[in-house]
Amino acid sequence: MHIARFGLPVVLTEHARLSMAERQLDASLVLEIIDTGTLKEACKATIGFTSTLTPVKTICFAYRP
């Protein structure tokens, strides 16, 4: 998987995969959230993306390269 917005590869952690399965989200929706969602700086090492593409506000976190 690759993020078009930043030109970077995506690596999903096991925790992310489990959370996705629990919320019934597929990888293409997660990529869309990252590519189009609102960027939120969580801390120096982590950024988050929020989106309303799902019925419940979804937040995806990513580690800075």
C-alpha positions in Angstrom: 0.0 0.0 0.0 1.1 3.5 -0.7 0.0 7.0 0.4 -0.4 9.3 -2.6 -0.7 12.3 -0.4 2.8 12.0 1.0 4.4 9.6 -1.5 5.2 7.1 1.2 4.5 3.4 1.8 2.0 2.2 4.4 2.7 -0.6 6.8 -0.2 -1.6 9.0 0.6 -2.9 12.5 -1.1 -5.9 13.9 -3.0 -3.6 16.2 -4.2 -1.6 13.2 -5.4 -4.7 11.4 -7.3 -5.9 14.5 -8.9 -2.4 14.9 -9.8 -2.3 11.3 -11.4 -5.7 11.5 -13.3 -4.7 14.7 -14.6 -1.6 12.9 -15.2 -3.4 9.6 -12.9 -1.0 7.7 -10.9 -2.2 4.7 -7.5 -1.1 3.6 -8.8 1.1 0.7 -10.9 3.1 3.2 -7.9 3.6 5.5 -5.9 4.8 2.6 -8.7 7.2 1.6 -8.8 8.6 5.1 -5.1 9.2 5.1 -5.1 10.7 1.7 -8.2 13.0 2.2 -8.7 13.3 6.0 -7.8 16.2 8.2 -4.2 16.0 9.5 -3.8 16.3 13.3 -0.4 16.4 15.0 -0.6 14.1 17.9 3.0 14.5 19.0 6.5 14.8 17.4 6.5 11.1 16.5 2.9 10.6 15.5 0.4 12.2 13.3 -3.3 11.4 13.1 -5.9 11.7 10.4 -9.6 12.2 11.1 -12.5 11.7 8.7 -16.2 11.5 8.5 -16.2 9.0 5.7 -17.5 6.4 8.1 -20.7 6.5 10.3 -18.5 7.1 13.3 -15.6 9.7 13.2 -12.5 7.6 12.4 -9.0 8.4 13.4 -5.9 6.8 11.8 -2.5 7.3 13.4 0.8 7.1 11.6 4.4 7.3 12.7 6.5 10.0 11.1 9.3 8.6 8.9 
